[in-house]
Amino acid sequence: MLSVANIKSISYLKSHASQIAEDLEVNGSPFFITQNGEASMVIEGVKQFQEKETLIAALKLIALGEKDRSRGNGISVDQSRAELAAARLTRK
């Protein structure tokens, strides 16, 4: 994932911001910005950011479900199917 072409200095960012924005839109690869030779920040496109946030939210839900399951909370698959079938019958 780390591409040498996408490691840029902060001065490059200052002078080429519009070019970086275009590259982010076209390629989607994040830019790693350095300051004084050390990694300082990562710049990514909005689409990639939103996808990452959606994935994080889904993983949090899965983790919460797993936590409930390990505590013995929740219902079995068979019980869930029975409840869904009963709910369908009451709607008809």
TORDREN-140262 format. One line per 8 residues: number of its first residue (from 1); for each residue x, z, y of N, C-alpha, C. Coordinates in nm, 3 decimals. Atoms other than C-alpha are relative to their C-alpha. Layout:
residues N
NUM	X,Z,Y,X,Z,Y,X,Z,Y | ...
//
This chain:
residues 92
1	0.082,0.000,-0.119,0.000,0.000,0.000,0.086,0.000,0.126 | -0.086,-0.006,-0.117,0.282,0.079,0.240,0.079,-0.129,0.011 | -0.066,0.127,-0.021,0.400,-0.252,0.379,0.100,0.014,0.114 | -0.103,-0.008,-0.103,0.724,-0.276,0.574,-0.043,-0.076,0.125 | 0.047,0.079,-0.115,0.558,-0.538,0.796,-0.097,0.080,0.086 | 0.098,-0.077,-0.075,0.300,-0.280,0.901,0.054,0.133,0.052 | -0.061,-0.117,-0.062,0.545,-0.015,1.017,0.052,-0.045,0.136 | -0.035,0.042,-0.137,0.575,-0.045,1.395,0.029,0.123,0.085
9	-0.030,-0.109,-0.092,0.714,0.167,1.675,-0.114,0.017,0.100 | 0.105,-0.026,-0.098,0.493,0.324,1.936,0.013,-0.095,0.120 | -0.017,0.095,-0.111,0.644,0.093,2.199,-0.057,-0.137,-0.038 | 0.062,0.124,0.047,0.536,-0.205,1.986,-0.152,0.010,0.013 | 0.144,-0.021,-0.013,0.186,-0.060,1.976,-0.044,-0.016,0.145 | 0.036,0.008,-0.142,0.181,-0.026,2.354,-0.001,-0.144,0.050 | -0.011,0.137,-0.053,0.286,-0.386,2.414,-0.076,-0.104,-0.082 | 0.068,0.097,0.087,0.097,-0.553,2.125,-0.133,0.053,-0.054
17	0.124,-0.063,0.048,-0.227,-0.355,2.099,-0.105,-0.103,-0.041 | 0.103,0.100,0.033,-0.452,-0.663,2.105,0.037,-0.076,-0.128 | -0.043,0.068,0.121,-0.244,-0.835,1.835,-0.022,0.089,-0.123 | 0.023,-0.093,0.110,-0.262,-0.524,1.616,-0.148,0.006,-0.032 | 0.145,-0.002,0.022,-0.640,-0.513,1.665,-0.046,-0.125,-0.076 | 0.035,0.124,0.070,-0.667,-0.877,1.555,0.046,0.005,-0.145 | -0.053,-0.010,0.137,-0.446,-0.815,1.251,-0.084,0.094,-0.085 | 0.084,-0.094,0.073,-0.658,-0.517,1.152,-0.131,-0.064,-0.041
25	0.128,0.066,0.030,-0.973,-0.726,1.170,0.016,-0.105,-0.109 | -0.023,0.108,0.096,-0.824,-1.014,0.970,0.047,0.053,-0.135 | -0.064,-0.045,0.124,-0.609,-0.833,0.712,-0.055,0.131,-0.054 | 0.050,-0.130,0.042,-0.753,-0.483,0.703,0.107,0.099,-0.040 | -0.108,-0.091,0.036,-0.412,-0.334,0.629,0.032,0.093,0.117 | -0.029,-0.093,-0.110,-0.340,-0.020,0.831,0.142,-0.018,0.054 | -0.132,0.001,-0.063,-0.046,0.005,1.070,0.051,0.143,0.006 | -0.064,-0.130,-0.006,0.195,0.296,1.043,0.088,-0.001,0.124
33	-0.069,-0.004,-0.129,0.323,0.389,1.388,0.104,0.112,-0.003 | -0.108,-0.098,-0.005,0.655,0.565,1.436,0.032,0.037,0.143 | -0.047,-0.047,-0.131,0.782,0.770,1.726,0.132,0.071,-0.025 | -0.136,-0.052,0.020,1.152,0.848,1.749,0.044,-0.011,-0.146 | -0.043,0.027,0.136,1.198,0.700,1.402,-0.077,0.073,-0.109 | 0.078,-0.075,0.099,0.944,0.927,1.232,-0.145,-0.041,0.006 | 0.142,0.036,0.006,0.591,0.853,1.117,-0.079,0.090,0.095 | 0.076,-0.074,-0.099,0.350,0.954,1.391,-0.150,-0.014,-0.019
41	0.143,0.022,0.017,0.011,0.796,1.321,-0.025,-0.123,-0.084 | 0.046,0.116,0.075,-0.184,0.545,1.118,-0.118,-0.058,0.076 | 0.111,0.068,-0.066,-0.411,0.289,1.279,-0.066,-0.090,-0.103 | 0.075,0.081,0.095,-0.684,0.136,1.067,-0.123,-0.057,0.069 | 0.118,0.064,-0.055,-0.981,-0.088,1.132,-0.125,0.085,-0.019 | 0.125,-0.075,0.006,-1.332,0.044,1.186,-0.066,-0.015,-0.137 | 0.062,0.024,0.130,-1.459,-0.117,0.866,0.066,0.084,-0.109 | -0.074,-0.077,0.099,-1.187,0.047,0.657,-0.027,0.150,0.019
49	0.028,-0.140,-0.028,-1.250,0.381,0.829,-0.137,0.039,-0.053 | 0.136,-0.029,0.045,-1.624,0.365,0.758,-0.009,0.001,-0.153 | -0.001,0.002,0.146,-1.565,0.269,0.394,0.063,0.126,-0.057 | -0.068,-0.121,0.045,-1.325,0.560,0.355,-0.089,0.123,0.019 | 0.089,-0.113,-0.026,-1.570,0.805,0.514,-0.117,0.003,-0.099 | 0.108,0.008,0.098,-1.849,0.683,0.283,0.048,0.047,-0.136 | -0.059,-0.042,0.127,-1.624,0.730,-0.019,0.023,0.151,-0.003 | -0.024,-0.145,-0.007,-1.527,1.081,0.093,-0.132,0.076,-0.014
57	0.131,-0.065,0.010,-1.896,1.174,0.136,-0.051,-0.004,-0.143 | 0.044,0.013,0.139,-1.977,1.044,-0.214,0.080,0.095,-0.090 | -0.084,-0.089,0.081,-1.684,1.237,-0.364,-0.038,0.147,0.022 | 0.044,-0.137,-0.028,-1.803,1.555,-0.190,-0.129,0.031,-0.076 | 0.125,-0.021,0.074,-2.150,1.511,-0.342,0.027,0.018,-0.149 | -0.035,-0.012,0.142,-2.000,1.460,-0.686,0.063,0.137,-0.027 | -0.065,-0.130,0.017,-1.784,1.772,-0.642,-0.102,0.114,0.006 | 0.104,-0.102,-0.008,-2.086,1.978,-0.537,-0.085,0.002,-0.127
65	0.076,0.008,0.124,-2.281,1.854,-0.838,0.076,0.058,-0.117 | -0.083,-0.053,0.107,-1.993,1.936,-1.069,0.011,0.152,0.010 | -0.007,-0.145,-0.020,-1.966,2.283,-0.917,-0.130,0.066,-0.049 | 0.129,-0.052,0.048,-2.339,2.343,-0.979,-0.008,-0.006,-0.152 | 0.005,0.015,0.145,-2.309,2.209,-1.333,0.084,0.105,-0.070 | -0.089,-0.098,0.063,-2.016,2.437,-1.415,-0.055,0.142,0.012 | 0.063,-0.132,-0.016,-2.216,2.737,-1.285,-0.126,0.015,-0.083 | 0.120,-0.004,0.082,-2.502,2.648,-1.514,-0.127,-0.033,0.076
73	0.116,0.042,-0.080,-2.731,2.532,-1.234,-0.036,-0.143,-0.037 | 0.042,0.136,0.029,-2.931,2.217,-1.276,-0.080,-0.006,-0.128 | 0.081,0.020,0.120,-3.123,2.069,-1.565,0.068,-0.104,-0.089 | -0.058,0.094,0.095,-3.041,1.868,-1.873,-0.055,-0.140,0.025 | 0.045,0.139,-0.012,-3.078,1.492,-1.897,-0.140,-0.014,-0.057 | 0.132,0.010,0.063,-3.375,1.528,-2.132,-0.108,0.063,0.089 | 0.097,-0.067,-0.088,-3.548,1.772,-1.897,-0.025,-0.084,0.125 | 0.013,0.086,-0.118,-3.481,1.542,-1.601,-0.089,-0.120,-0.030
81	0.082,0.115,0.038,-3.630,1.245,-1.785,-0.146,0.039,-0.019 | 0.137,-0.048,0.020,-3.936,1.449,-1.880,-0.069,0.024,0.134 | 0.057,-0.024,-0.133,-3.988,1.555,-1.518,-0.031,-0.131,0.072 | 0.024,0.132,-0.062,-3.954,1.195,-1.396,-0.122,-0.068,-0.062 | 0.115,0.060,0.067,-4.202,1.075,-1.657,-0.130,0.067,0.043 | 0.119,-0.073,-0.045,-4.449,1.347,-1.557,-0.035,-0.036,0.144 | 0.024,0.037,-0.139,-4.409,1.258,-1.190,-0.061,-0.140,0.009 | 0.056,0.137,0.000,-4.481,0.891,-1.266,-0.148,0.001,-0.041
89	0.139,-0.009,0.047,-4.799,0.985,-1.452,-0.094,0.057,0.108 | 0.085,-0.061,-0.104,-4.927,1.199,-1.165,-0.021,-0.095,0.118 | 0.016,0.098,-0.110,-4.874,0.913,-0.915,-0.102,-0.107,-0.033 | 0.090,0.109,0.039,-5.090,0.672,-1.114,-0.141,0.038,0.013
//
